[in-house]
Amino acid sequence: DTFAADALANCIGPNRALIERALEKLELVISQEQLITPEIIEEHVIDTRERSIFELTKAITKRNIPLALEALRALLYQKQEPVVINGMLARHARMMLQVKLGKQQKLSDNDIAQQAGINPYAMREYLEAANHYSMAELYKFHADVFETDRSLKSKPVPSPIVLSQLLLTLMKPPVS
């Protein structure tokens, strides 16, 4: 089942030894004629994959709320500091703004990457991300991240709630 394979890869990541161990465990808990499904994997395989801020920013760009919230949960579970996560979101917003502005000025991708200090490999990601937002949305994105920084540092609201609210704000559908 390709859905089960995807579910397993999503839980474990690319580590072959961990995948083999998970499959051995599954052999112990299900019968031989039983089909391995994503539900069985979810029930019996522990999610051990390390998450990165890039998974979070990609989910935000695609406005995929469940994926973004899962990436945030995983980052917090990995003991990533909420202020650091928010700082990386601020950097992401600045980079998208610089890319969008550079495109408006008709600069080449290489010139934009050089001016913004973006690795040429990452430039494609920022181009794609910036294309999902209008300039007004990018300015609001940046302002929302700034406000979240203030909230994280001054309000007694738990940081997972503050960051979750930010994600929901950032992923509102574009205004037509």
C-alpha positions as CSV (number, residue, x, y, z in Angstrom):
1,D,0.0,0.0,0.0
2,T,1.6,3.2,-1.1
3,F,-0.3,5.3,1.4
4,A,1.1,3.1,4.2
5,A,4.6,3.5,2.8
6,D,4.1,7.3,2.7
7,A,2.8,7.2,6.3
8,L,5.8,5.2,7.4
9,A,8.2,7.5,5.7
10,N,6.5,10.5,7.2
11,C,6.8,9.1,10.7
12,I,10.4,7.7,10.4
13,G,12.1,9.8,7.8
14,P,14.8,8.5,5.5
15,N,16.7,6.5,8.1
16,R,16.7,2.9,6.7
17,A,17.6,1.3,10.0
18,L,14.7,2.9,11.7
19,I,12.4,1.9,8.9
20,E,13.5,-1.7,9.1
21,R,13.0,-1.7,12.9
22,A,9.5,-0.3,12.5
23,L,8.7,-3.0,9.9
24,E,10.0,-5.7,12.3
25,K,7.7,-4.3,15.0
26,L,4.7,-4.2,12.7
27,E,5.4,-7.9,11.8
28,L,5.0,-8.7,15.5
29,V,1.7,-6.9,16.0
30,I,-0.3,-7.8,12.9
31,S,-1.1,-11.1,11.2
32,Q,0.7,-12.1,8.0
33,E,-2.4,-11.8,5.9
34,Q,-3.3,-8.4,7.3
35,L,-2.6,-5.4,5.1
36,I,-0.5,-2.6,6.6
37,T,-2.5,0.6,6.5
38,P,-1.7,4.2,7.5
39,E,-4.0,3.7,10.5
40,I,-1.9,0.7,11.7
41,I,1.3,2.7,11.2
42,E,-0.2,5.6,13.2
43,E,-1.2,3.3,16.0
44,H,2.0,1.3,16.3
45,V,4.9,3.4,14.9
46,I,6.2,6.3,17.0
47,D,6.9,9.5,15.0
48,T,10.7,9.8,15.4
49,R,11.4,12.1,12.5
50,E,13.2,15.4,13.2
51,R,11.3,18.3,12.0
52,S,12.8,21.5,10.7
53,I,11.7,25.1,10.5
54,F,11.7,24.7,6.7
55,E,8.8,22.2,6.9
56,L,6.9,24.8,8.9
57,T,7.6,27.6,6.4
58,K,6.7,25.3,3.4
59,A,3.4,24.4,5.1
60,I,2.7,28.1,5.8
61,T,3.5,29.0,2.2
62,K,1.0,26.3,1.0
63,R,-1.5,27.5,3.6
64,N,-1.7,23.9,4.8
65,I,-3.0,24.4,8.4
66,P,-2.8,20.8,9.6
67,L,0.7,20.3,8.3
68,A,1.9,23.7,9.8
69,L,0.4,22.9,13.2
70,E,2.0,19.4,13.1
71,A,5.4,20.9,12.2
72,L,5.0,23.5,15.0
73,R,4.0,20.8,17.5
74,A,7.1,18.7,16.5
75,L,9.4,21.7,16.8
76,L,8.2,22.5,20.2
77,Y,8.4,18.8,21.2
78,Q,12.0,18.9,20.0
79,K,12.5,21.7,22.5
80,Q,13.0,24.4,20.0
81,E,12.6,27.8,21.7
82,P,9.4,29.6,20.7
83,V,11.2,32.9,20.3
84,V,13.7,31.2,17.9
85,I,10.9,29.6,15.9
86,N,9.2,33.0,15.6
87,G,12.6,34.6,14.7
88,M,13.0,32.2,11.8
89,L,9.5,33.1,10.7
90,A,10.5,36.7,10.8
91,R,13.5,35.9,8.6
92,H,11.3,34.0,6.2
93,A,9.0,37.0,5.9
94,R,11.9,39.4,5.3
95,M,13.4,37.1,2.6
96,M,10.0,36.8,0.8
97,L,9.7,40.6,0.9
98,Q,13.1,41.1,-0.5
99,V,12.5,38.5,-3.3
100,K,9.1,40.1,-4.1
101,L,10.6,43.6,-4.2
102,G,13.5,42.4,-6.3
103,K,11.1,40.9,-8.8
104,Q,9.1,44.1,-8.9
105,Q,12.4,45.9,-9.7
106,K,13.0,43.4,-12.5
107,L,16.2,42.2,-10.9
108,S,17.6,38.8,-11.9
109,D,17.3,35.9,-9.5
110,N,21.0,35.9,-9.0
111,D,21.0,39.6,-8.2
112,I,18.2,39.2,-5.7
113,A,19.9,36.3,-4.1
114,Q,23.1,38.2,-3.8
115,Q,21.5,41.4,-2.4
116,A,19.3,39.4,0.1
117,G,22.1,37.0,1.1
118,I,20.1,34.0,0.0
119,N,21.8,30.8,-1.0
120,P,21.2,30.3,-4.7
121,Y,19.7,26.8,-3.9
122,A,17.2,28.3,-1.5
123,M,16.3,31.1,-3.9
124,R,13.8,28.8,-5.8
125,E,12.0,28.1,-2.5
126,Y,11.8,31.9,-1.7
127,L,10.6,32.7,-5.2
128,E,7.8,30.1,-4.9
129,A,6.9,31.2,-1.4
130,A,6.8,34.9,-2.4
131,N,4.5,34.1,-5.3
132,H,1.9,32.9,-2.9
133,Y,1.6,36.3,-1.2
134,S,0.7,39.8,-2.3
135,M,3.0,42.6,-1.1
136,A,0.2,43.7,1.3
137,E,0.1,40.1,2.7
138,L,3.8,40.0,3.1
139,Y,3.9,43.3,5.0
140,K,1.1,42.0,7.2
141,F,2.9,38.6,7.7
142,H,6.0,40.6,8.9
143,A,3.9,42.7,11.2
144,D,2.1,39.7,12.6
145,V,5.4,38.0,13.4
146,F,6.7,41.1,15.1
147,E,3.5,41.3,17.2
148,T,3.9,37.6,18.1
149,D,7.5,38.3,19.2
150,R,6.2,41.0,21.6
151,S,3.5,38.6,22.9
152,L,6.0,35.7,23.4
153,K,8.2,38.0,25.5
154,S,5.6,39.8,27.5
155,K,2.2,38.1,27.8
156,P,1.5,35.2,30.2
157,V,-0.3,33.3,27.4
158,P,1.4,29.9,26.7
159,S,3.8,30.1,23.8
160,P,2.2,27.1,21.9
161,I,-1.1,29.0,21.8
162,V,0.5,32.3,20.7
163,L,2.4,30.5,17.9
164,S,-0.6,28.5,16.8
165,Q,-2.7,31.7,16.6
166,L,0.1,33.3,14.5
167,L,0.0,30.3,12.1
168,L,-3.8,30.5,11.7
169,T,-3.5,34.3,11.0
170,L,-0.7,33.8,8.5
171,M,-2.6,31.1,6.5
172,K,-5.8,32.9,6.0
173,P,-6.9,32.6,2.4
174,P,-5.7,35.4,0.2
175,V,-8.1,38.4,-0.1
176,S,-9.4,38.7,-3.7
